Amino acid sequence: MALFESIAEVVAYANEKQMSLSEVMIEQEIHVNHTTREVIMNRMTDSLFAMENAYKRGITGEGVFSPTGLTGGDAVKMNRYRQSGRTLSGMATLVGVEAALATNEVNAAMGVICATPTAGASGTLPGVLFAIDEQFRLTHEQKLEFLFVAAIFGMVTANNAMISGAAGGCQAEVGSASAMAAAAAVAIMGGTPEQSAHAFAMALGNLLGLVCDPVAGLVEIPCVKRNTVGSTNALICADMALAGIENRIPADEVIEAMRKIGKQMPRELRETGLGGLADTPTGNMIKMRIFGKEL
């Protein structure tokens, strides 16, 4: 069994074999890595525990803060705000925001997170997972299913385009993470493989062109808050797909579009900290304050 080369292949195989997308990923891992189901499940459980622990740590006490002092404590503020009962957004959406903030704040504070698919985008996928868990109380097995579905969509994206901000901008990081999460959300809510593919395509398409412009070159501003957009985008796109809404551009073509856009982006907008928000007057002042010189 070879690695799947496209989303279309994954969907076709799942339908042909009457398998869930998560089982397709597990089967591939067993064959490609010559290992056992038990080993694979244990490894994914470790990833899940890392996500759960980061979320909990980020909303405990006054929260966590980065060594620079640029980020921290916002997940706790969101937690308190959503419990006030006077919010504009729905509870599931705000849990997604809260979990995304918490995870990325832990990352900025040098804590342990699970890169999904990167450290800079590590809050997007947990944001969606824990938002759904808050509403539907997922079992451990359902949480693992979510992660395996996200993994197979992420694998195809990484192999056909990029998942690095340095290579393709933040569309490749938060954009990919958002799309992976949307596909996984559809799957654990009982959607079809085709619906997962539509959710993936919508979520990635919505974030095409998103630049990577970390202030002072650090994965803090705007990275932490940008993950909240990835989470909410994924939830919306999953709901659209589950409602029967389809994306006119197939998932594989959206991935290819992302790859081309990433190649066309100037280096200033690909994680160099030289453009976008990093090059604003305030962004440059922050850089000078932290490093005391031009980079």
C-alpha positions as CSV (number, residue, x, y, z in Angstrom):
1,M,0.0,0.0,0.0
2,A,1.6,3.3,-1.2
3,L,1.1,6.7,0.3
4,F,-2.0,8.5,-1.0
5,E,-1.1,11.2,-3.5
6,S,-4.3,13.2,-3.5
7,I,-7.5,13.9,-1.5
8,A,-9.5,12.4,-4.4
9,E,-7.6,9.1,-4.0
10,V,-8.3,9.1,-0.2
11,V,-12.0,9.7,-0.7
12,A,-12.2,7.1,-3.5
13,Y,-10.4,4.5,-1.4
14,A,-12.6,5.1,1.7
15,N,-15.7,4.7,-0.4
16,E,-14.5,1.6,-2.3
17,K,-13.4,-0.2,0.9
18,Q,-16.4,1.2,2.9
19,M,-13.9,2.5,5.5
20,S,-13.9,5.6,7.6
21,L,-11.2,8.2,6.8
22,S,-9.6,7.6,10.1
23,E,-9.3,3.8,9.4
24,V,-7.8,4.6,6.0
25,M,-5.0,6.6,7.7
26,I,-4.4,3.9,10.3
27,E,-4.2,1.2,7.7
28,Q,-1.7,3.3,5.7
29,E,0.4,3.9,8.8
30,I,0.5,0.2,9.5
31,H,1.6,-0.7,6.0
32,V,4.0,2.1,5.3
33,N,5.8,2.2,8.7
34,H,5.6,-1.6,9.2
35,T,4.2,-1.3,12.7
36,T,1.2,-2.3,14.6
37,R,-2.2,-0.7,15.3
38,E,-1.4,-0.6,19.0
39,V,1.8,1.4,18.4
40,I,0.0,3.9,16.2
41,M,-2.9,4.4,18.6
42,N,-0.5,4.9,21.5
43,R,1.5,7.5,19.5
44,M,-1.7,9.4,18.6
45,T,-2.9,9.2,22.2
46,D,0.4,10.9,23.2
47,S,-0.3,13.7,20.8
48,L,-3.9,14.0,22.1
49,F,-2.6,14.2,25.7
50,A,-0.1,16.9,24.7
51,M,-3.0,19.0,23.3
52,E,-5.2,18.5,26.3
53,N,-2.4,19.4,28.7
54,A,-1.4,22.5,26.8
55,Y,-5.1,23.7,26.8
56,K,-5.4,23.1,30.5
57,R,-2.1,24.8,31.3
58,G,-3.1,27.8,29.2
59,I,-6.3,28.5,31.1
60,T,-5.0,27.7,34.6
61,G,-4.5,30.5,37.1
62,E,-3.5,33.6,35.4
63,G,-2.3,31.7,32.3
64,V,1.1,31.5,30.8
65,F,3.3,34.2,29.5
66,S,6.2,34.2,26.9
67,P,9.7,35.3,27.9
68,T,9.3,38.4,25.9
69,G,6.1,39.4,27.5
70,L,4.5,39.9,24.1
71,T,1.8,37.3,24.6
72,G,0.1,35.5,27.5
73,G,-3.0,35.5,29.7
74,D,-5.5,36.0,26.9
75,A,-6.8,32.5,27.0
76,V,-7.7,33.1,30.7
77,K,-9.5,36.3,29.7
78,M,-11.5,34.5,27.0
79,N,-12.4,31.7,29.5
80,R,-13.7,34.3,32.0
81,Y,-15.5,36.2,29.3
82,R,-17.4,33.3,27.8
83,Q,-18.5,32.2,31.2
84,S,-20.1,35.6,31.8
85,G,-23.0,34.5,29.6
86,R,-23.0,37.8,27.7
87,T,-21.1,37.0,24.4
88,L,-21.8,37.7,20.8
89,S,-20.5,34.4,19.5
90,G,-21.8,31.0,20.3
91,M,-20.2,28.9,23.1
92,A,-18.6,26.3,20.8
93,T,-17.0,29.1,18.8
94,L,-15.5,30.8,21.9
95,V,-14.2,27.5,23.3
96,G,-12.4,27.1,20.0
97,V,-10.9,30.6,20.4
98,E,-10.0,29.9,24.0
99,A,-8.3,26.6,23.2
100,A,-6.4,28.1,20.3
101,L,-5.2,31.0,22.4
102,A,-4.2,28.7,25.2
103,T,-2.2,26.3,23.1
104,N,-0.3,29.0,21.2
105,E,0.4,30.9,24.4
106,V,1.9,27.7,25.9
107,N,4.0,27.3,22.7
108,A,5.3,30.9,23.0
109,A,6.1,30.2,26.7
110,M,8.3,27.3,25.6
111,G,5.8,24.7,26.8
112,V,5.0,21.3,25.3
113,I,2.5,21.4,22.4
114,C,1.7,19.1,19.5
115,A,2.7,20.7,16.1
116,T,-0.4,20.3,14.0
117,P,1.0,20.7,11.4
118,T,3.5,23.2,12.9
119,A,4.2,24.9,16.2
120,G,3.0,28.2,14.8
121,A,-0.4,26.7,13.9
122,S,-0.6,24.4,16.9
123,G,-3.7,26.0,18.3
124,T,-6.0,25.8,15.4
125,L,-6.7,22.0,15.4
126,P,-7.1,21.7,19.2
127,G,-9.4,24.7,19.1
128,V,-11.8,22.9,16.8
129,L,-11.4,19.5,18.7
130,F,-12.2,21.0,22.1
131,A,-15.0,23.2,20.8
132,I,-16.7,20.1,19.5
133,D,-15.9,18.2,22.7
134,E,-17.5,21.0,24.8
135,Q,-20.7,20.6,22.9
136,F,-20.9,16.8,22.3
137,R,-18.7,15.3,24.9
138,L,-16.5,13.2,22.6
139,T,-15.2,9.8,23.6
140,H,-11.4,9.2,23.6
141,E,-11.9,7.1,20.5
142,Q,-13.7,9.9,18.7
143,K,-10.9,12.4,19.6
144,L,-8.4,10.0,18.1
145,E,-10.6,9.6,15.0
146,F,-10.5,13.4,14.6
147,L,-6.8,13.4,14.7
148,F,-6.3,10.6,12.2
149,V,-8.6,12.3,9.7
150,A,-6.8,15.5,10.1
151,A,-3.5,13.7,9.7
152,I,-4.4,12.1,6.3
153,F,-5.5,15.5,4.9
154,G,-2.4,17.1,6.3
155,M,-0.1,14.5,4.8
156,V,-1.5,15.0,1.3
157,T,-1.2,18.8,1.7
158,A,2.4,18.6,2.9
159,N,3.4,16.2,0.1
160,N,1.8,18.3,-2.7
161,A,2.3,21.8,-1.4
162,M,3.8,23.0,1.8
163,I,2.9,23.4,5.5
164,S,5.7,25.9,6.4
165,G,5.3,29.6,6.7
166,A,8.8,30.1,5.4
167,A,7.9,28.2,2.3
168,G,4.4,29.4,1.6
169,G,3.2,32.0,4.1
170,C,0.7,31.5,6.9
171,Q,-1.8,30.0,4.4
172,A,0.4,27.0,4.6
173,E,0.4,26.9,8.4
174,V,-2.9,28.1,9.8
175,G,-4.6,27.6,6.5
176,S,-3.6,24.0,6.3
177,A,-4.4,23.4,10.0
178,S,-7.8,25.0,9.5
179,A,-8.6,22.8,6.5
180,M,-7.4,19.7,8.3
181,A,-9.5,20.5,11.3
182,A,-12.6,21.2,9.1
183,A,-12.3,17.8,7.4
184,A,-11.9,16.0,10.7
185,A,-14.8,17.9,12.3
186,V,-17.1,16.7,9.5
187,A,-15.9,13.1,9.9
188,I,-16.6,12.8,13.6
189,M,-20.0,14.4,13.1
190,G,-21.0,11.6,10.8
191,G,-20.3,13.3,7.4
192,T,-19.2,11.5,4.3
193,P,-15.7,11.5,3.0
194,E,-16.9,13.8,0.2
195,Q,-18.2,16.2,2.7
196,S,-14.9,16.2,4.6
197,A,-13.1,17.0,1.3
198,H,-15.5,19.9,0.7
199,A,-15.0,21.3,4.2
200,F,-11.2,21.0,3.7
201,A,-11.4,22.8,0.3
202,M,-13.6,25.6,1.7
203,A,-11.4,26.2,4.8
204,L,-8.2,26.3,2.8
205,G,-9.7,28.4,0.1
206,N,-10.9,31.0,2.6
207,L,-7.3,31.5,3.8
208,L,-5.5,31.5,0.5
209,G,-2.9,34.3,0.4
210,L,-2.5,34.6,4.2
211,V,0.9,36.0,4.8
212,C,3.5,35.0,7.5
213,D,4.7,38.2,9.2
214,P,5.9,37.5,12.7
215,V,6.8,40.6,14.6
216,A,10.5,40.5,15.6
217,G,10.6,37.1,13.9
218,L,8.9,35.5,16.9
219,V,6.0,33.1,16.8
220,E,3.8,35.4,18.9
221,I,2.3,38.4,17.1
222,P,0.1,37.9,15.1
223,C,0.5,34.1,15.2
224,V,-1.3,33.4,18.5
225,K,-4.5,35.3,17.6
226,R,-4.3,34.2,14.0
227,N,-4.9,30.6,15.1
228,T,-8.3,31.7,16.4
229,V,-9.3,32.6,12.9
230,G,-8.2,29.1,11.8
231,S,-10.4,27.5,14.4
232,T,-13.5,29.5,13.7
233,N,-13.0,29.2,10.0
234,A,-12.8,25.4,10.3
235,L,-16.0,25.2,12.4
236,I,-18.0,27.3,9.9
237,C,-16.7,25.3,6.9
238,A,-17.5,22.0,8.6
239,D,-21.1,23.2,9.3
240,M,-21.4,24.3,5.7
241,A,-20.3,20.9,4.4
242,L,-22.5,19.1,6.8
243,A,-25.4,21.2,5.6
244,G,-24.8,19.9,2.1
245,I,-22.9,22.9,0.7
246,E,-20.2,21.9,-1.8
247,N,-17.0,23.7,-2.9
248,R,-16.9,24.2,-6.6
249,I,-13.1,23.9,-6.7
250,P,-11.9,20.4,-5.7
251,A,-9.7,20.0,-2.7
252,D,-6.7,18.9,-4.7
253,E,-6.9,22.0,-6.9
254,V,-7.2,24.2,-3.8
255,I,-4.0,22.7,-2.5
256,E,-2.3,23.3,-5.9
257,A,-3.5,26.9,-5.8
258,M,-2.0,27.3,-2.3
259,R,1.3,25.9,-3.5
260,K,1.4,28.4,-6.5
261,I,0.5,31.4,-4.3
262,G,3.2,30.4,-1.8
263,K,5.8,30.3,-4.5
264,Q,4.7,33.7,-5.7
265,M,4.9,35.4,-2.3
266,P,7.8,37.7,-1.8
267,R,10.3,36.6,0.9
268,E,9.2,39.5,3.1
269,L,5.9,37.8,3.6
270,R,7.2,34.3,4.3
271,E,8.3,34.2,8.0
272,T,11.3,36.5,7.6
273,G,9.8,39.2,9.9
274,L,10.5,41.8,7.2
275,G,7.0,42.6,5.9
276,G,3.4,42.9,6.9
277,L,2.7,43.6,10.6
278,A,6.4,43.0,11.3
279,D,7.3,46.0,9.3
280,T,4.8,48.5,10.9
281,P,6.2,51.2,13.2
282,T,5.1,49.4,16.3
283,G,6.4,46.1,15.0
284,N,9.8,47.6,14.4
285,M,9.8,49.2,17.8
286,I,9.0,45.8,19.4
287,K,11.9,44.3,17.5
288,M,14.3,47.0,18.6
289,R,13.1,46.7,22.2
290,I,13.7,42.9,22.3
291,F,16.9,42.7,20.3
292,G,18.3,46.2,20.6
293,K,19.4,46.3,16.9
294,E,18.1,45.8,13.4
295,L,17.9,42.1,12.3
